[in-house]
Amino acid sequence: MLRADPHAWLRRAETTVRRWWRSGSTRLQLRRQLIVLSLPMALAILTLAAMLATVLFTGRNVVENYSRHDTAALRSDLDTLGRFNILEPHKLPFAQGDLAVLEGRLDDAETSFREALSAREACPTRINLELVVETQGDLAAARGDIDTAEQRYTSARDTVRGAGGSCFAGNDDPDRDRRHIREDAEPRLGAKIDSLHQRRHQPPPPPAPGEPTPQPGESASPTTTPLVTTAIPAPPPDASGPPPTTAPKPAPVPGTGPDSPPVFGPSGGTENTAGGGSEALNDIDPDRLPTGGGAKKPGHALGAGNGDPLEDLQQALRDSNAIGGNRE
């Protein structure tokens, strides 16, 4: 039983390509060959250009995301750089060190900055490495680990001394604070190391009162805090006992004592009559301000005294409009 050749279409395609490749004049055939042979190189160039554009765009995003402390976006940018950054491999560990600093992973940051520094000597990389190692020393000194702190400070100082040019001393950083930090790096580290030496040779603090002083050769044993007796206060006097013999003095009338402050009120602390008040201050003016001046304060009464309702109303209106020195 005869069967169709499954590769017939492939043979026909090959025959067509050969016929096209050899057709035409010699110049046309040469031009066609040059185009076909240059296609791989053109594709490689286009791929390289796309990679460079991706790295450039991602590098700008790294700077922006670092300034915003966006660790998630920065980690995504670093993954992109890890796939496409083949021309400047030292920038990837530098950016990884920045991410580790933002996340508080100082050991990983130190490893990344040392890797970037070994790939290419750069002043920013050395500065970041010094700051990270110095911070590790500060943390060790804060928790009392003097040996680790001294080792970290010494390593940071070696990083500063290994820098060339004006990376630290004599730098021209436009930021004033950053310029001072870089300028004072080696003296600052030296001062910290000297401070650790003083703490190392400082005698231990004296024992607290009541604690036994350990004798030479005795093993240090945990000390116990002595019990302190607390004095119980005396009980309050019995409320059911006899009352005090001296009677309490009555409270003085406001405004009557020699040193008592003035009394604010309609009557000035004393009874006012329709003919005038006392020398106390009066606060019945329209602005609720004390009446000033040495003149007599206007008195205030509910009635004129003769029982006439009309005169009582007029007197009340005059009292409500009084301002101390002039009233209608």
Contacts in CASP RR format, 6 or more apart in sequence:
PFRMAT RR
TARGET T0000
AUTHOR 0000-0000-0000
METHOD contacts of the structure
MODEL  1
MLRADPHAWLRRAETTVRRWWRSGSTRLQLRRQLIVLSLPMALAILTLAA
MLATVLFTGRNVVENYSRHDTAALRSDLDTLGRFNILEPHKLPFAQGDLA
VLEGRLDDAETSFREALSAREACPTRINLELVVETQGDLAAARGDIDTAE
QRYTSARDTVRGAGGSCFAGNDDPDRDRRHIREDAEPRLGAKIDSLHQRR
HQPPPPPAPGEPTPQPGESASPTTTPLVTTAIPAPPPDASGPPPTTAPKP
APVPGTGPDSPPVFGPSGGTENTAGGGSEALNDIDPDRLPTGGGAKKPGH
ALGAGNGDPLEDLQQALRDSNAIGGNRE
5 11 0 8 1.000
21 29 0 8 1.000
21 32 0 8 1.000
22 29 0 8 1.000
23 29 0 8 1.000
51 84 0 8 1.000
51 86 0 8 1.000
52 87 0 8 1.000
54 80 0 8 1.000
54 84 0 8 1.000
55 81 0 8 1.000
55 84 0 8 1.000
55 85 0 8 1.000
55 87 0 8 1.000
55 88 0 8 1.000
58 77 0 8 1.000
58 80 0 8 1.000
58 81 0 8 1.000
58 84 0 8 1.000
59 77 0 8 1.000
59 81 0 8 1.000
59 91 0 8 1.000
59 95 0 8 1.000
61 73 0 8 1.000
61 77 0 8 1.000
62 74 0 8 1.000
62 77 0 8 1.000
62 78 0 8 1.000
62 81 0 8 1.000
62 95 0 8 1.000
62 98 0 8 1.000
65 73 0 8 1.000
65 74 0 8 1.000
65 77 0 8 1.000
66 74 0 8 1.000
66 95 0 8 1.000
66 98 0 8 1.000
66 99 0 8 1.000
66 102 0 8 1.000
69 102 0 8 1.000
71 99 0 8 1.000
71 102 0 8 1.000
71 103 0 8 1.000
74 95 0 8 1.000
74 98 0 8 1.000
74 99 0 8 1.000
74 102 0 8 1.000
75 99 0 8 1.000
77 95 0 8 1.000
78 92 0 8 1.000
78 95 0 8 1.000
78 96 0 8 1.000
78 99 0 8 1.000
81 91 0 8 1.000
81 92 0 8 1.000
81 95 0 8 1.000
82 92 0 8 1.000
85 91 0 8 1.000
85 92 0 8 1.000
89 119 0 8 1.000
90 116 0 8 1.000
90 119 0 8 1.000
90 120 0 8 1.000
90 122 0 8 1.000
90 125 0 8 1.000
91 116 0 8 1.000
92 116 0 8 1.000
93 112 0 8 1.000
93 113 0 8 1.000
93 115 0 8 1.000
93 116 0 8 1.000
93 119 0 8 1.000
94 112 0 8 1.000
94 113 0 8 1.000
94 116 0 8 1.000
94 122 0 8 1.000
94 124 0 8 1.000
94 125 0 8 1.000
94 128 0 8 1.000
96 108 0 8 1.000
96 112 0 8 1.000
97 108 0 8 1.000
97 109 0 8 1.000
97 112 0 8 1.000
97 113 0 8 1.000
97 116 0 8 1.000
97 128 0 8 1.000
98 109 0 8 1.000
98 128 0 8 1.000
100 106 0 8 1.000
100 108 0 8 1.000
100 109 0 8 1.000
100 112 0 8 1.000
101 109 0 8 1.000
101 128 0 8 1.000
101 132 0 8 1.000
106 132 0 8 1.000
106 135 0 8 1.000
106 136 0 8 1.000
106 139 0 8 1.000
107 136 0 8 1.000
109 128 0 8 1.000
109 132 0 8 1.000
110 129 0 8 1.000
110 132 0 8 1.000
110 133 0 8 1.000
110 136 0 8 1.000
113 125 0 8 1.000
113 128 0 8 1.000
113 129 0 8 1.000
113 132 0 8 1.000
114 129 0 8 1.000
116 122 0 8 1.000
116 125 0 8 1.000
117 125 0 8 1.000
117 126 0 8 1.000
117 129 0 8 1.000
123 163 0 8 1.000
123 167 0 8 1.000
126 159 0 8 1.000
126 162 0 8 1.000
126 163 0 8 1.000
126 167 0 8 1.000
127 167 0 8 1.000
127 168 0 8 1.000
127 182 0 8 1.000
129 159 0 8 1.000
130 156 0 8 1.000
130 159 0 8 1.000
130 160 0 8 1.000
130 168 0 8 1.000
130 185 0 8 1.000
131 181 0 8 1.000
133 152 0 8 1.000
133 155 0 8 1.000
133 156 0 8 1.000
133 159 0 8 1.000
134 152 0 8 1.000
134 153 0 8 1.000
134 156 0 8 1.000
134 185 0 8 1.000
134 189 0 8 1.000
136 148 0 8 1.000
136 152 0 8 1.000
137 148 0 8 1.000
137 149 0 8 1.000
137 152 0 8 1.000
137 153 0 8 1.000
137 156 0 8 1.000
137 192 0 8 1.000
138 149 0 8 1.000
140 146 0 8 1.000
140 148 0 8 1.000
140 149 0 8 1.000
140 152 0 8 1.000
141 149 0 8 1.000
141 192 0 8 1.000
141 196 0 8 1.000
146 196 0 8 1.000
146 199 0 8 1.000
146 200 0 8 1.000
149 192 0 8 1.000
149 196 0 8 1.000
150 193 0 8 1.000
150 196 0 8 1.000
153 189 0 8 1.000
153 190 0 8 1.000
153 192 0 8 1.000
153 193 0 8 1.000
153 196 0 8 1.000
154 193 0 8 1.000
156 185 0 8 1.000
156 189 0 8 1.000
157 186 0 8 1.000
157 189 0 8 1.000
157 190 0 8 1.000
157 193 0 8 1.000
160 168 0 8 1.000
160 185 0 8 1.000
160 186 0 8 1.000
160 189 0 8 1.000
161 186 0 8 1.000
166 172 0 8 1.000
167 182 0 8 1.000
168 182 0 8 1.000
168 183 0 8 1.000
168 185 0 8 1.000
168 186 0 8 1.000
169 182 0 8 1.000
169 183 0 8 1.000
169 185 0 8 1.000
169 186 0 8 1.000
170 183 0 8 1.000
171 179 0 8 1.000
171 182 0 8 1.000
171 183 0 8 1.000
172 179 0 8 1.000
173 179 0 8 1.000
173 182 0 8 1.000
207 213 0 8 1.000
207 223 0 8 1.000
210 226 0 8 1.000
211 223 0 8 1.000
211 226 0 8 1.000
212 223 0 8 1.000
214 220 0 8 1.000
214 221 0 8 1.000
252 260 0 8 1.000
253 269 0 8 1.000
254 260 0 8 1.000
254 263 0 8 1.000
254 269 0 8 1.000
255 261 0 8 1.000
255 262 0 8 1.000
255 263 0 8 1.000
255 269 0 8 1.000
255 280 0 8 1.000
262 268 0 8 1.000
262 280 0 8 1.000
262 281 0 8 1.000
263 269 0 8 1.000
263 280 0 8 1.000
263 281 0 8 1.000
264 280 0 8 1.000
264 281 0 8 1.000
264 282 0 8 1.000
264 283 0 8 1.000
264 290 0 8 1.000
265 280 0 8 1.000
265 281 0 8 1.000
265 282 0 8 1.000
265 283 0 8 1.000
265 284 0 8 1.000
266 272 0 8 1.000
266 282 0 8 1.000
266 283 0 8 1.000
266 284 0 8 1.000
266 300 0 8 1.000
267 277 0 8 1.000
267 278 0 8 1.000
267 300 0 8 1.000
268 277 0 8 1.000
268 278 0 8 1.000
268 280 0 8 1.000
268 281 0 8 1.000
268 282 0 8 1.000
268 297 0 8 1.000
269 278 0 8 1.000
269 280 0 8 1.000
270 277 0 8 1.000
270 278 0 8 1.000
270 280 0 8 1.000
272 278 0 8 1.000
272 297 0 8 1.000
272 299 0 8 1.000
272 300 0 8 1.000
272 301 0 8 1.000
273 299 0 8 1.000
273 301 0 8 1.000
274 299 0 8 1.000
274 301 0 8 1.000
274 303 0 8 1.000
274 304 0 8 1.000
274 305 0 8 1.000
274 315 0 8 1.000
275 299 0 8 1.000
276 296 0 8 1.000
276 297 0 8 1.000
276 298 0 8 1.000
276 299 0 8 1.000
277 296 0 8 1.000
277 297 0 8 1.000
277 298 0 8 1.000
277 299 0 8 1.000
278 297 0 8 1.000
279 297 0 8 1.000
280 297 0 8 1.000
281 290 0 8 1.000
281 291 0 8 1.000
281 292 0 8 1.000
282 290 0 8 1.000
282 291 0 8 1.000
282 297 0 8 1.000
282 298 0 8 1.000
282 324 0 8 1.000
283 289 0 8 1.000
283 290 0 8 1.000
283 291 0 8 1.000
284 291 0 8 1.000
284 300 0 8 1.000
284 319 0 8 1.000
284 320 0 8 1.000
284 322 0 8 1.000
285 291 0 8 1.000
285 322 0 8 1.000
285 323 0 8 1.000
285 324 0 8 1.000
286 321 0 8 1.000
286 323 0 8 1.000
291 297 0 8 1.000
291 323 0 8 1.000
291 324 0 8 1.000
291 325 0 8 1.000
292 324 0 8 1.000
293 325 0 8 1.000
295 324 0 8 1.000
295 325 0 8 1.000
297 324 0 8 1.000
298 319 0 8 1.000
298 322 0 8 1.000
298 324 0 8 1.000
298 325 0 8 1.000
298 327 0 8 1.000
299 319 0 8 1.000
299 322 0 8 1.000
300 319 0 8 1.000
300 322 0 8 1.000
301 315 0 8 1.000
301 319 0 8 1.000
302 312 0 8 1.000
302 316 0 8 1.000
303 311 0 8 1.000
303 312 0 8 1.000
303 315 0 8 1.000
303 316 0 8 1.000
304 311 0 8 1.000
304 312 0 8 1.000
304 314 0 8 1.000
304 315 0 8 1.000
305 312 0 8 1.000
318 327 0 8 1.000
318 328 0 8 1.000
321 327 0 8 1.000
321 328 0 8 1.000
END
